[in-house]
C-alpha cells in the first residue's frame, strides 16, 4: 500500500482545472444520496463526494489520501480486502458488500457498497466506490431476525402440533410436536407425510374426503374444529387428537393456505376411559357390597329359623326308636336343614362375608358339597362332571375359600361357553419337581393336591392371559363383571402357599389348575359317620337370645343335658337376673347382635357381677358383621348358627371344662 501523497497543492490545482462538464458532474455527484469515492490501486482515497459529511460527519477533504479501509470496523476489514483483491485481476468487474463504517464521532453505521474495477479506464484509473447508509434497514432486519428466532423457538417447543399448508392443502411445514403426533420422521418431506387423509372417528367410522377439516376450512374460509379424531399415525400407532383448522387469507380475502393445530389427547382419553371404568367397577363393587349386606341380614334370620327346625327335629328323633315311622321323616327334615345351612354358608362365602379360618380338610368332600350350587350357577345347558382323586392328601385351608374359588371359576366357565358345553372338575395328588417348577413362577417343588377346572368355552389369547390376574381386568361387557374374580382366586391361592397355572387357546377352552400344598404329618380325613354323645352337666347357665324360637330350643337342649338354665330375651333382663341370682353363674351363652346391647358388652357386665363366669357367643350373622365386636378373636368361644343339639352340648362342655 502507498503512503498518503504529500503534494496537496497538486491535488488542489487539479481540482480547480475542471472543465464545465466536469464541474456539472461533480455537482451532480455531490447532491445524490449515495456517497461516491474513487480509490487507486493501492487503496488510497483520491475522491470523496461532499455528502459524506451529512451521513458520517467527515468532510471529504479530511479523508483524501487515507486508506479506504481505515474507517471500516476491524471485524469487517478482511472481507473488504478480499473483495478488492478479487476485483484487481478482472477489469470492469463489480462486487458488492456490507460493512460497518466509523463516523467522525466514533460511532459506526452500516453501509452497503458497490465497487467497480476501473483501473484500466484512462479517465478513472482506480476503483469506483458507491455506498449508502443502511443502518435503519439493518436494525429492522436484526429486529425481524430476533422476532423470527422467538417465533421459531415457540414453534419448536409448542406442546401441540402446528402445521402450515398451501391453498391446495399440501403440507409445507410441521413443528416437532406435530411430527411426533403423526409418527413421521423429521427428515421426511412434509409432502410425503400423507397426514390428514387416513383418519377416522373414535367410533371407527371413516371420514370422507369432503369432510376433512382441512378441506372444509379452505373451501368454506372458516375455522373448523374436529372435537375428537382417531388417527392412524405413520408409526403404526393409533392416537386420539383434537383438530383445529383455520384458513390463511390475503388482503383480498383469498385463501393462501391453512394453519392446522393438533392436540394429542390419547392419554387424557385413555385416563378418562379408565376413570369411567373404575367408577363403573366401584359402583358394581358397592352394589355387590349392598347385596352382601342384604345377604348377611337374610342369613341371620334364615340361620335362626334353620336352628329351630334342626334342633327340634333332632330332639324329636332322640325321643323315638329308629324303627318308628316318623323317624325317617325327621331325619329328612334334619338333612334338609343341614343342607340349607350349607347353602347359606356358601352364599356368604361367594359374597366374601366370611373371615378366613384355615383348617385341615379333604378337598374331595369340600368340592362334593358345592356341586349342586355349581350346577345352579352354570345352568342346565352346561354339563358338570366331577372326578375325585383317590386317597387325596389333606390340605389346610378355609373351606369357604374353596367354595369361592369354585364359584368364580364356574361363573367364568359359564360366560365362556356359548350354548351347550361342559365344565369338568377333578382332583389328584401330585409331586412337583424342579423341572416342572422351573418354567412356572411361584411354583416350589413338593407334594400338592391339584384342583383342576376345565371348560369347553371360547378360550383366551395370550394378551388376555397376560392380564388375567390383574384387579379389575375383565373382557366382559360393562356391568357384567367386576374384574375381581381371577384376582381373588390368585390372592386366595397365594395366601395358602399354592400356585395357579392356566392353559387356554382361542376356540379350545380353558383349564385352570390350582396346586395346594399337602398338610404334612396328617392322615387322609375320613367321615366319622356320626358325632360322639357329649357329657351332661349340673352347672348353671344364663342363656340370652332375642329370637324366641332359639331361646326355647336352647333352654330345652341344655335342660336335657342336666344344666340349670336361666333365660332372658333381652340384655337388660339378663343383667337383672344376674343381680338377683345368689349362686354362681358358670356360663353365659349370649347372642352377639341384640337391640339393647351387644353380647360382648353384656359379657363384660355379667363378669363384673359374677367373676369367673365364662362366655360362649353365638350368632347367625356373617363374620364381617361379627368381627368388630371382637368375638372372633383368638381364645374367644363362638358357635355359629344353626347348630345341632350335640354341637351345642359339646361346645358347652368344652367351655366349662376349660382349664
Secondary structure, 3 states (H helix, E strand, C coil): CCCCCCCHHHHHHHHHCCCHHHHHHHHHHHHCCCEEEEECCCCEEEEECCCHHHHHCCCHHHHCCCECCCCECHHHHHHHHHHHHHHHCCCCCEEEEEEEEECCCCCEEEEEEEEEEECCCCCCCEEEEEEEECHHHHHHHHHHHHHHHHHHHHHHHCCCEEEEEECCCCEEEECHHHHHHCCCCCCCCHHHCCCCCCEECCCCCECCHHHCHHHHHHHHCCCEEEEEEEEECCCCCEEEEEEEEEEEECCCCCEEEEEEEEEECHHHHHHHHHHHHHHHHHHHHHHHHHHHHHHHHHHHHHHHHHHHHHHHHHHHHHCCCCCCHHHHHHHHHHHHHHHHHHHHHHHHHHCCCCCCCCEEECHHHHHHHHHHHHHHHHCCCEEEEEECCCCCCCEEECHHHHHHHHHHHHHHHHHHCCCCEEEEEEEEEEEECHHHHHCCCCCCCEEEEEEEEEECCCCCCHHHHHCCCCCCCCCCCCCCCCCCHHHHHHHHHHHCCCEEEEEECCCCCEEEEEEEECCCCCCCCCCCCCCCCCCCCCCEEEEECCCHHHHHHHHHHHHHCCCEEEEECCHHHHHHHHHHCCCCCCEEEEECCCCCCCHHHHHHHHHHHCCCCEEEEEECCCHHHHHHHCCCCCCCCEEECCCCHHHHHHHHHHHHCCC
